[in-house]
Amino acid sequence: MAMDAAEIESLIKQSLPDAQVTIEDLRGDGDHYAAYVSSAQFVGKSRVQQHQLVYSALKGRMGNELHALALQTSAPDNT
């Protein structure tokens, strides 16, 4: 069963409440998404650590209900 974009966004924001999240359904099939996530919790963390925080927020759904997620993460730009 596929996930919808709102559910993905909700799960991420539950774990990263300050996050700015944009979800794009890449194929219109509810199975292949791109996520753009910006959070202050990413400051000082490597890209791998940032991605691990997001995957953790998805609570095991990656590879199951969520087939593919192209993930881009960043810390907020405070300039």
C-alpha positions in Angstrom: 0.0 0.0 0.0 1.4 3.4 -1.0 1.7 6.5 1.2 0.5 9.9 0.4 2.5 13.1 0.5 0.6 14.5 3.5 1.4 11.4 5.6 5.1 11.6 4.8 5.2 15.3 5.7 3.3 14.6 8.9 5.8 11.9 10.0 8.8 14.1 9.3 7.3 17.0 11.2 6.4 14.8 14.2 10.1 14.0 14.6 11.5 17.4 13.4 8.8 19.9 14.4 10.7 22.9 13.1 11.2 21.4 9.7 10.2 23.0 6.4 9.1 20.1 4.3 8.2 19.9 0.6 7.1 16.6 -0.9 6.8 16.0 -4.6 5.1 12.9 -6.1 7.6 12.2 -8.9 5.5 9.7 -10.9 1.9 10.4 -9.7 1.8 6.8 -8.4 2.1 7.5 -4.7 5.2 5.4 -4.6 8.0 7.6 -5.8 8.6 10.9 -4.0 11.1 13.6 -3.6 11.4 15.3 -0.2 13.1 18.6 0.5 13.7 19.0 4.3 15.3 21.9 6.1 15.7 21.8 9.9 17.8 23.5 12.5 18.4 20.0 13.9 20.6 19.4 10.9 23.2 22.0 12.0 26.6 20.4 12.5 25.4 17.1 11.1 26.8 15.4 8.0 24.5 14.8 5.1 24.3 11.1 6.0 23.3 12.0 9.6 20.6 14.4 8.3 19.2 11.6 6.1 19.3 9.2 8.9 17.1 11.6 11.0 14.6 11.8 8.2 14.5 8.0 7.6 14.1 7.5 11.4 11.1 9.8 11.3 9.5 7.6 8.7 9.3 4.8 11.3 10.3 1.8 9.1 8.0 2.7 6.2 10.9 3.3 3.8 11.1 0.3 1.6 7.7 -0.9 2.6 4.8 1.5 2.1 7.2 4.1 0.7 9.1 2.5 -2.2 11.4 5.4 -3.3 12.4 8.7 -1.7 14.8 11.2 -3.3 15.9 13.1 -0.3 17.5 16.5 -0.1 18.3 18.0 3.3 19.7 21.2 4.6 20.0 23.4 7.7 18.2 26.7 7.4 20.1 29.6 5.9 20.2 32.3 8.6 22.0 34.9 6.5 
